[in-house]
Amino acid sequence: MFTHNKKGQAAGAAVLLAIIAGLLVMFILFIPPADRAELLGDGDSTTTTSSGTSTTTKTVPEKTLLIANPGKLDYISQKEIEHPLPVTTVFTKTEPKLIGEKPTAYAKNGAFTEETSDLTFFVPDLKNTNNLLLNFNIKAVEGRIIVHLNDELIYEKEGKVGNIQPITLPTALIKQSNKLSIGVSSPGAIFWKTNELSMESVKILADVTNVEAQTATNIFLISNAEKQNMKSVVLRFQPHCNFDTVGKLRIQINAKDIYNGIPDCDLPMVPIEFAPNVLNVGENQVVLSTEKGRYELSQFLIRSNLLDIDYPTYYFEISEEQYDAVTKGDKRIRLNMDFVDVTATKRGNIIYNGYLRNFDTKEVTYALDISDDIVRGNNALKINPKMMLEIRELKVDLLKK
């Protein structure tokens, strides 16, 4: 039994060692090449020289002259970015609408009896309902016609057989729920007589404006790079409309008024400039509305004018002693960039002390020998991307030959 326990312990130890070895191998494979070489004791690394050739040299750094974390570098190739919006139509439509009626009606007034004809009607949209009229045809009448709206007298005149002149219902008295009463005057001293009013086709008509298409909304997107480098921004459109029938056109971006007026119909608008701070990174909302008439907007767009992107410049010092050592060939200067992405192409320019070097690589690490371009004292380094880059770390090292 003791022998079997020893064999089991040995087997378990072997498995544990195999797991640890596997983890070490994976760690070594995934670290940057320069660090891997140093970890394994291999002091050789492939470095691109200023002439564009690759050499294999010792990579043990004697001193780090610069270390920085540039992070994300945006890239925009255009000076202008246009955000075209679809042809957009906004309009209101006003039509006469029947909002109350009675086929026949009868009223009377005598010494001992009074009867009116009442009609209840509803106005759901008070704001967009106007010009309410009462109309009816008189079949027979004796006395004056009396009309009350919501218990307020609005009409009292002698009537005659035939169509009555339409009676305007005062807008100030109109509510959502309304009561209209039509009656006839009393015969007065002739107490034995009864005045009567017989009507047909009693109707209440109104102009109702349909505002369902009064407003339209469009969306466009702004990138972070565009927003950060925006110099100015303009709105442009061409309105198609009838000047005699339209009201004001209102355009809002992110709830702020950009335009509010009556444009010249069928003529291209002069671009309207507005403040860049109106726009947001990501989604932006354009709302168009009109108080009256019909507008169709074509050639509708938002255009951003961009600044040149100013990428950061990094500085580091090279002493007289270091300069002499490099120019004599005893030491050299290596630039090293570590990227975040391990597979995508990375393209850009490195500007070092006024000298331009291009890079185009898919590697996670890029190294460049810049020994030939050094100067005594202050040295300047800038990276201009040709696509969006994410640089985890930027280093400049002084290396032994």
Beta strands, then each sheet from edge to edge (+ up, - down):
strand 1: 44-48
strand 2: 54-58
strand 3: 61-68
strand 4: 71-73
strand 5: 80-84
strand 6: 88-91
strand 7: 93-109
strand 8: 114-115
strand 9: 117-122
strand 10: 129-141
strand 11: 144-149
strand 12: 152-158
strand 13: 162-163
strand 14: 167-168
strand 15: 177-184
strand 16: 195-210
strand 17: 215-222
strand 18: 230-240
strand 19: 249-253
strand 20: 256-261
strand 21: 272-274
strand 22: 282-290
strand 23: 294-306
strand 24: 313-318
strand 25: 331-339
strand 26: 346-352
strand 27: 355-361
strand 28: 365-369
strand 29: 377-385
strand 30: 389-400
sheet 1: 1+ 2-
sheet 2: 3+ 30- 4+
sheet 3: 3+ 30- 25+ 28-
sheet 4: 5+ 23- 6+
sheet 5: 5+ 23- 18+ 21-
sheet 6: 8+ 7- 16+ 10- 13+
sheet 7: 8+ 7- 16+ 10- 14+
sheet 8: 9+ 15- 11+ 12-
sheet 9: 17+ 22- 19+ 20-
sheet 10: 24+ 29- 26+ 27-
end
